[in-house]
């Protein structure tokens, strides 16, 4: 997976594992390597997870949380009325809403790093610091901005949107890649809360939950990699990459 410019494929669903159970390099499927030298691993709690074989994370004790980049999947479509009389379409977040979305994600990451056994948050790009950069890619927003009145489907729609979250970890000084994870997420609630009113407050609740869970898994992955001292070497792939 070669982010962070634009998602190159469809990621099917949220992963649900909590923390890695070892370094098991993937040997089948697509995107086993990245152009910058990372290798894909399995069972790390994300749809996609890549590490740098041989990397020693004990060199680092600090983490910089960088600004968040937001990229829409495609130009939003104008709202229109369906045969059932429901307004449908995709939308652009207001500048305030976009800033809030990015702020929620940065806060989730900073909060999780406060729990880390290995890293503390810093602002300085020192030789013992990693840089964590988040990308909200292929964003689709299906909740009309300012929505608060209307028919029942509009007010209680379950599918509020979707995006692919990419978390990229690099050496803060050199920019050398160390770890990269990605998940595709639906902005929605499940179960008995699936149809709570769709508005800016409840959408933010759903986003905070997604971000908190992703930040927790990233922190667990990094703490685990730190305990290894050196990430094991990857097996040689067949010439055809399969």
C-alpha angles and dihedrals in degrees: 000000000000108000149163099082104055136335109267100200147013116275109205109215147335115290115229107196117117115224129337122291095204139314104292110168115215113244101179137049134037129318100023091158136029126222090248095058105266122138126215119247130192134229097025095127097259134092087241128020126172131183137184108249110231095017115147110212093183085082087075132068102160137059131206115206106211130203118285122246119212121198125177120228094230138340106299114254120236117257114263136174120254126215088266091057094252120138109236135177143098124275147200118243116241114252089254093050092048091051090049091051091052091044092053090053095047091048091051091052094046091048092053094047088055085065094048120120091208111031139051124195117256140166096216123093095222127161091260096052134098123205119225114199123184127206124192099202133185092012116189119186116195100170112093110240111254091017112165107122133048139077124337096262093052094047096044105033112151099203105068097163144289143238144172114247116209120188113193123192121195142160103276094221105039100025091230110159118246108165138357130186133180138188135180111224135189115215099230147101124245135216120002091355095054094106105038110137114292108231139124093279097050092040088055089050091055092047093049090053092050092047094046093052093046092047091050092052092047092051091049090050093051094045089050093048088050091057090055091061088205125031107235119254117265122243117252113265122226114263092256090054092239 
